[in-house]
């Protein structure tokens, strides 16, 4: 399952979120998307990044900042990523 990390260049919070993903051992499932190059994404996530997203066949699950390792672990588990 692919995890999307909505981010932008120079975002230190996004770097922290990515570090938590590395610590969780799921970095190989992560696609980083820079919102700066997409008006729709910038409009949606411009003041809330970093945001993690997993698209399921019938829904989208998102986890917005702030989150810690424990909250990330619960979110990953709830989305079938252990």
Secondary structure, DSSP 8 states (H G I E B T S, - for coil): --EEEEE-TT-HHHHHHHHHHHHTT-GGGEEEEEGGG-HHHHHHHTTT-SEEEEE-SS-EEEEESS--HHHHHHHHHHTT--
